[in-house]
Amino acid sequence: MERHLGQKIALFFAVLCYLTAVGFAVASLLYESSRPNDPVHASLMASVIFLSGSAIVLHVIARTRLKGLITLQDSENKRN
């Protein structure tokens, strides 16, 4: 499958988001909160959720076969 430049860029940023989410998850595990409802811990976990969701969306965009969708040619989409 041939990927376009935009898909390669999306895959790069998906991997970057995955790695950053793992980094924030590790930081939230190592962070010692001083009180039960610590806003720093909550923001670290919110960053993990946001980056994981972004990475999943970018990964789907990077893996989608766009040849028939971009060129609007039906030859790629026909079943043999």
HELIX and SHEET records of a PDB file:
HELIX    1   1 LEU A    5  LEU A   30  1                                  26    
HELIX    2   2 PRO A   39  ARG A   63  1                                  25    
HELIX    3   3 LYS A   67  THR A   71  1                                   5    
HELIX    4   4 ASP A   74  GLU A   76  5                                   3    
END                                                                             
